[in-house]
């Protein structure tokens, strides 16, 4: 493989928006010799091997098999793969460090695909908002746990992005590009410029064309949607849960109704205080990454947006 571009998350950092843009611009990537695969397409091509490992744990040979099936399915000699579950499941922090298997997954991808050039794109999100959004996603796909039950096994140490970044760096070749981004930059950039910056970071040279509504991508559950979903998930069969999810997405999203109140202000402050030294280290990593690849974005970074008291 000439060039491997891996967009590996994190979850809840605009991945649905980015994947819609990638699919909309697939022809432009193909003209430059790149296949484009997003999450569901990858799962289809790899015949469920990766998802079985992700859901059931156990032997990482399933991950290797998935990458072998991916390799054999490609029609071009370069690849852009966007999959926020590639390194681990959305709730990995409930049982250990965020995306703990990340290093081994990346090593297996490189061993199988053997790219001449590797680019990895990863966006982070402030931990208090990340765990809230992750919880709502688990409810959206069927969980009946309350937020307190969901958070019971979680400790701040498991939410260290800086550890994950170092793990990824250690697994990548010295000449690989690792682009780090704060998801929160989408507030200033807005959706289309956020996507444009992502496309620039791929290094492929494609400028995105937008054939879809960038203002209505993957809205979250409102407070009333959460309450209805918890009841419905406990009482309904899978097909009816799916219908309920579609109804709640359309009628009771946080775009039109108040968002759930999950972490209290005190819990939020406590979490960010415990993580402050590590988020300062992360900020240096993000600043360094942006300075190298996106100097205009790096200029206004200032202090870490992940410190206690940050809005």
C-alpha positions as CSV (number, residue, x, y, z in Angstrom):
1,X,0.0,0.0,0.0
2,X,1.3,3.5,-0.9
3,X,-0.6,5.5,1.7
4,X,-2.8,4.5,4.6
5,X,-5.0,7.1,6.2
6,X,-6.7,6.0,9.4
7,X,-9.3,8.1,11.1
8,X,-9.7,6.2,14.3
9,X,-11.9,8.5,16.5
10,X,-12.5,9.3,19.1
11,X,-16.1,8.6,19.4
12,X,-18.5,11.5,19.6
13,X,-16.1,13.9,17.9
14,X,-17.8,14.6,14.6
15,X,-17.1,11.2,13.1
16,X,-20.6,10.9,11.5
17,X,-20.1,14.3,9.9
18,X,-16.7,13.4,8.6
19,X,-17.9,10.0,7.3
20,X,-20.8,11.6,5.4
21,X,-18.3,13.9,3.8
22,X,-15.9,11.1,2.8
23,X,-18.7,9.1,1.2
24,X,-19.9,12.2,-0.7
25,X,-16.4,12.8,-2.1
26,X,-15.5,9.1,-2.8
27,X,-15.1,9.8,-6.5
28,X,-12.5,12.5,-5.9
29,X,-10.5,10.2,-3.7
30,X,-10.7,7.4,-6.3
31,X,-9.3,9.8,-8.9
32,X,-6.2,10.1,-6.7
33,X,-5.9,6.3,-6.2
34,X,-7.7,6.0,-2.8
35,X,-10.4,3.6,-1.7
36,X,-12.6,5.2,1.0
37,X,-14.3,3.0,3.6
38,X,-16.4,4.2,6.6
39,X,-17.5,2.2,9.6
40,X,-20.4,0.2,8.3
41,X,-18.6,-0.5,5.0
42,X,-15.6,-1.8,6.8
43,X,-17.8,-4.1,8.9
44,X,-19.4,-5.5,5.7
45,X,-16.0,-6.1,4.0
46,X,-14.5,-7.7,7.1
47,X,-17.4,-10.1,7.6
48,X,-17.9,-9.2,11.2
49,X,-14.5,-10.4,12.4
50,X,-13.6,-7.1,13.9
51,X,-17.0,-6.4,15.5
52,X,-16.9,-9.9,17.2
53,X,-13.6,-9.0,18.8
54,X,-14.8,-5.6,19.8
55,X,-18.0,-6.9,21.4
56,X,-16.7,-10.2,22.8
57,X,-13.0,-9.5,23.5
58,X,-10.6,-12.3,23.4
59,X,-8.2,-13.2,20.6
60,X,-6.9,-10.3,18.6
61,X,-6.4,-12.8,15.7
62,X,-9.9,-11.7,14.6
63,X,-8.6,-8.2,14.1
64,X,-5.8,-9.5,12.0
65,X,-8.3,-11.5,9.9
66,X,-10.4,-8.4,9.5
67,X,-7.4,-6.4,8.1
68,X,-6.5,-9.3,5.8
69,X,-10.1,-9.3,4.4
70,X,-9.9,-5.5,4.0
71,X,-6.6,-5.8,2.2
72,X,-8.0,-8.3,-0.3
73,X,-11.1,-6.2,-1.0
74,X,-9.3,-3.0,-2.1
75,X,-9.3,-1.8,-5.7
76,X,-6.7,1.0,-5.3
77,X,-3.2,1.1,-3.8
78,X,-4.1,3.7,-1.1
79,X,-6.9,3.8,1.5
80,X,-8.8,6.2,3.7
81,X,-10.5,4.3,6.5
82,X,-12.7,6.1,9.0
83,X,-13.9,4.0,11.9
84,X,-14.4,5.4,15.4
85,X,-14.6,1.8,16.8
86,X,-11.4,0.5,15.2
87,X,-9.3,0.7,18.4
88,X,-12.0,-0.4,20.9
89,X,-15.7,0.1,21.8
90,X,-17.2,3.4,22.8
91,X,-17.3,2.5,26.5
92,X,-13.8,1.1,26.8
93,X,-13.1,3.4,29.7
94,X,-15.6,1.5,31.9
95,X,-13.2,-1.4,32.2
96,X,-9.7,0.1,31.8
97,X,-7.8,2.9,30.0
98,X,-9.4,4.6,27.0
99,X,-9.0,2.4,23.9
100,X,-6.5,0.2,25.7
101,X,-5.8,-2.2,22.8
102,X,-5.0,0.8,20.4
103,X,-1.3,0.0,20.1
104,X,-1.8,-3.6,19.2
105,X,-4.6,-2.8,16.7
106,X,-2.5,-0.3,14.9
107,X,0.5,-2.6,14.8
108,X,-1.7,-5.4,13.2
109,X,-3.1,-2.9,10.6
110,X,0.4,-1.9,9.6
111,X,1.7,-5.5,9.6
112,X,-1.1,-6.6,7.2
113,X,-1.4,-3.5,5.0
114,X,2.3,-2.6,4.9
115,X,1.9,1.1,3.9
116,X,4.8,3.1,2.6
117,X,3.2,6.2,4.2
118,X,0.9,6.3,7.3
119,X,-1.4,9.1,8.4
120,X,-3.5,8.8,11.6
121,X,-6.2,11.3,12.5
122,X,-7.6,11.5,16.0
123,X,-9.8,14.0,17.7
124,X,-10.3,14.3,21.4
125,X,-13.2,15.7,23.5
126,X,-13.3,17.0,27.0
127,X,-13.7,14.1,29.3
128,X,-16.8,15.2,31.1
129,X,-18.7,15.8,27.9
130,X,-17.2,12.7,26.3
131,X,-18.5,10.3,29.0
132,X,-21.9,12.0,28.9
133,X,-22.1,11.6,25.1
134,X,-20.8,8.0,25.3
135,X,-23.5,7.2,27.8
136,X,-26.3,8.6,25.6
137,X,-25.0,6.6,22.7
138,X,-25.2,3.4,24.6
139,X,-28.8,4.2,25.6
140,X,-29.5,5.1,22.0
141,X,-28.5,1.5,20.9
142,X,-30.4,-0.3,23.6
143,X,-28.9,0.1,27.1
144,X,-31.2,0.4,30.1
145,X,-28.5,1.5,32.5
146,X,-28.9,4.8,34.4
147,X,-26.1,7.3,34.1
148,X,-25.0,6.5,37.7
149,X,-24.9,2.8,36.9
150,X,-22.9,3.5,33.7
151,X,-20.4,5.6,35.6
152,X,-20.0,3.4,38.7
153,X,-16.8,1.6,37.5
154,X,-15.2,4.7,35.9
155,X,-12.1,6.3,37.4
156,X,-10.4,9.5,36.1
157,X,-7.2,7.6,35.4
158,X,-9.1,5.7,32.7
159,X,-9.9,8.9,30.9
160,X,-6.4,10.1,30.1
161,X,-6.1,11.0,26.4
162,X,-2.4,11.7,26.9
163,X,-1.7,8.0,27.6
164,X,-3.6,7.0,24.6
165,X,-1.7,9.4,22.3
166,X,1.6,8.0,23.6
167,X,0.4,4.5,23.0
168,X,-0.5,5.3,19.4
169,X,2.8,7.0,18.8
170,X,4.7,4.0,20.1
171,X,2.9,1.7,17.7
172,X,3.5,3.9,14.6
173,X,6.7,4.2,12.5
174,X,8.9,7.2,13.3
175,X,7.9,8.8,10.0
176,X,4.1,8.4,10.4
177,X,1.9,11.5,10.7
178,X,-0.3,11.6,13.8
179,X,-2.7,14.6,13.6
180,X,-4.5,15.5,16.9
181,X,-7.4,17.8,17.1
182,X,-9.7,19.2,19.7
183,X,-13.3,18.4,18.7
184,X,-14.3,21.6,20.4
185,X,-12.7,23.5,17.5
186,X,-15.9,22.8,15.5
187,X,-17.6,25.6,17.5
188,X,-15.3,28.2,16.0
189,X,-14.7,26.5,12.6
190,X,-18.3,25.4,12.1
191,X,-19.1,22.1,10.4
192,X,-17.9,22.8,6.9
193,X,-14.6,24.2,7.9
194,X,-14.1,21.4,10.4
195,X,-14.5,18.9,7.5
196,X,-12.2,21.0,5.3
197,X,-9.5,20.9,8.0
198,X,-10.0,17.1,8.3
199,X,-9.6,16.6,4.5
200,X,-6.5,18.8,4.6
201,X,-5.0,16.6,7.3
202,X,-5.4,13.5,5.3
203,X,-2.7,14.7,2.9
204,X,-4.6,13.4,-0.1
205,X,-5.4,16.8,-1.7
206,X,-9.1,16.5,-1.9
207,X,-11.3,19.6,-1.2
208,X,-14.7,18.5,0.0
209,X,-17.9,19.2,-1.8
210,X,-21.0,19.2,0.4
211,X,-24.0,17.4,-1.0
212,X,-25.8,17.0,2.4
213,X,-27.0,19.1,5.3
214,X,-24.1,19.7,7.6
215,X,-26.2,21.2,10.3
216,X,-28.3,18.1,11.0
217,X,-25.8,15.3,11.5
218,X,-26.1,12.9,14.4
219,X,-27.9,15.1,16.9
220,X,-28.0,13.8,20.5
221,X,-30.8,12.8,22.7
222,X,-32.7,15.4,24.8
223,X,-33.6,14.8,28.4
224,X,-37.1,13.7,27.4
225,X,-35.7,11.4,24.7
226,X,-33.4,9.8,27.3
227,X,-36.3,9.1,29.7
228,X,-38.5,7.6,26.9
229,X,-35.6,5.5,25.6
230,X,-34.8,4.0,29.0
231,X,-38.4,2.9,29.4
232,X,-38.7,1.7,25.8
233,X,-35.4,-0.2,25.8
234,X,-36.6,-2.2,28.8
235,X,-40.0,-3.1,27.3
236,X,-39.7,-3.3,23.6
237,X,-38.4,-5.9,21.1
238,X,-35.4,-5.0,19.0
239,X,-37.3,-3.9,15.9
240,X,-39.6,-1.7,18.0
241,X,-36.6,-0.2,19.8
242,X,-35.2,0.7,16.4
243,X,-38.5,2.5,15.5
244,X,-38.5,4.3,18.8
245,X,-34.9,5.4,18.2
246,X,-35.8,6.8,14.8
247,X,-38.8,8.6,16.3
248,X,-36.7,10.1,19.1
249,X,-34.0,11.2,16.8
250,X,-36.5,13.0,14.6
251,X,-38.8,14.5,17.3
252,X,-36.9,14.8,20.6
253,X,-33.3,15.6,19.8
254,X,-31.2,18.1,21.7
255,X,-31.6,20.5,18.8
256,X,-35.2,21.2,19.8
257,X,-35.4,20.1,23.4
258,X,-33.2,20.6,26.5
259,X,-30.2,18.3,26.9
260,X,-30.1,15.8,29.8
261,X,-28.4,16.9,33.0
262,X,-26.1,14.0,33.8
263,X,-22.9,15.1,35.6
264,X,-23.5,17.7,38.4
265,X,-21.4,20.8,38.4
266,X,-19.5,19.4,41.4
267,X,-18.8,16.0,39.6
268,X,-17.7,17.9,36.5
269,X,-15.3,20.0,38.5
270,X,-13.9,17.0,40.4
271,X,-13.3,15.0,37.2
272,X,-11.5,17.9,35.4
273,X,-9.4,18.7,38.5
274,X,-8.2,15.1,38.8
275,X,-7.3,15.1,35.1
276,X,-5.8,18.6,34.9
277,X,-2.1,17.6,35.0
278,X,-2.7,15.1,32.2
279,X,-4.8,17.5,30.2
280,X,-2.0,20.0,30.3
281,X,0.3,17.3,28.9
282,X,-2.3,16.6,26.2
283,X,-2.5,20.3,25.4
284,X,1.2,20.3,24.6
285,X,0.7,17.3,22.3
286,X,-2.3,18.9,20.4
287,X,-0.4,22.3,20.2
288,X,2.6,20.5,18.7
289,X,0.5,18.6,16.3
290,X,-1.3,21.7,15.1
291,X,1.8,23.8,14.9
292,X,3.3,21.3,12.6
293,X,0.3,20.8,10.3
294,X,-2.2,23.6,11.0
295,X,-0.3,26.6,12.3
296,X,-3.4,28.9,11.8
297,X,-5.4,26.8,14.2
298,X,-2.6,26.6,16.7
299,X,-2.2,30.4,17.0
300,X,-5.4,30.9,19.1
301,X,-5.2,27.8,21.3
302,X,-4.1,29.5,24.5
303,X,-4.6,27.3,27.6
304,X,-6.1,23.9,27.5
305,X,-9.9,24.0,27.1
306,X,-10.0,20.9,29.3
307,X,-9.0,22.5,32.6
308,X,-11.4,23.1,35.5
309,X,-13.5,26.2,35.0
310,X,-13.1,26.1,31.2
311,X,-16.4,26.6,29.4
